[in-house]
Amino acid sequence: MDIKPKITPIYQSSVFKFEDLNELELYFGESGSRYLYSRNGNPNSDELADMVNTLEGGAGAVATGSGMAAIFAALLVCCQAGDHVLCAADIYGGSSSLIDKELSRMGISVTYVPFEQLYDLAQFVQPTTRLLLAETMSNPLLRVADLRRLADECHRLGLKLVVDNTFATPILTKPLSLGADLVLHSVTKYIAGHSDVTAGVVVAADPEIAARLKQMGVLYGLTLSPMESWLAVRGLKTLHLRMPAHSQNALTVANFLQEQPAVRAVYYPGLPDHPQHELAKQQGGGLFGGMMSILLADDAETVNRFMQRSQQFPFAPSLAGVDSSLSYPLGTSHRYLTPEQQTDLGITVGLVRLSVGIEPVEGLLADLQQALAAE
Ligand SMILES: *Cc1c(COP(=O)(O)O)cnc(C)c1O
């Protein structure tokens, strides 16, 4: 029987068989011709890595067990004990915790660069500085980094640029085409897109770095399981349809929220008064993504009432699913920053982050309206 599945089946197998010693030699001799052991490579995780690599225009990629594993791999492929890294101050809380609590123990030090100084890095650089880690769109205030300018500034100083492209996705922005050296994703978010997978991916512009990343994936055991890979691939097939839908809904929601008296500020790059609106428009091809933050009154009562009333935006501390949700930066992603860091980043009691899904937008507006009503 010659079975020809239309899509890649789930190779739920930790190991693969060989006929004899000759076939084993073929595995080592003809790279990519066979599989040996799923931690070293599996058809499903390779399919995911190859698809993201193609979308991002890279020279090779590795799928990882989470976005955190992707950040870990991207940083460690460029650094060793004694090195120093720069990190944008507006960064995912997990990234700064990883650097501060774990990479520091491995002898890697960090300087955080405020958003305003990202294009003027010379003052932060030491002889051992290797890279800058930044996000295309930052969490939670949706500040947008000019990646071409950042890449030029990094390369002028001999640094690599590592971009966390989770919020933008390659549908909006392809960092490697703007000069970045490495791009990574929490696949958990838009790439998989359905809130049912934890995964990550790192893509390199340079084939040698890509090969090193694969080796690190195997040796540190960062690689992704077949089932998670398969789900992420299924999600990824609709990414190019979902991102315009997220973006369109989010723009409608942002415009609506701007008119609501209970909302003191709306942070969304698609709004003309956003500080990087023009950059976001040009760098995102006219799409601004589905993420935004809003500022309610700075008291927990108001925030709780909004959360309790909203039906379409459940408080679920993640983002980027087809179904809308909301999160609370002060209590979740940015909980472990110092109070000064929180204030500096604009993360206050009234700040709520919305992940706008692809549901019919009228329902979302009606839900927000009743959740924000005075009584
Ligand atoms: C969620 C997230 C991560 C971490 O990804 P996990 O899949 O949760 O490990 C990293 N960066 C950004 C921007 C994220 O939103």
The ligand as an ORCA input file, in Angstrom:
! r2SCAN-3c Opt
* xyz 0 1
  C       5.397     35.347     25.231
  C       6.615     36.053     24.742
  C       7.872     35.474     24.874
  C       8.091     34.146     25.582
  O       7.539     33.101     24.844
  P       7.020     31.722     25.507
  O       6.502     30.980     24.336
  O       6.005     32.072     26.523
  O       8.209     31.079     26.115
  C       8.952     36.170     24.368
  N       8.813     37.376     23.777
  C       7.615     37.959     23.647
  C       7.515     39.285     22.984
  C       6.474     37.329     24.121
  O       5.281     37.918     23.998
*
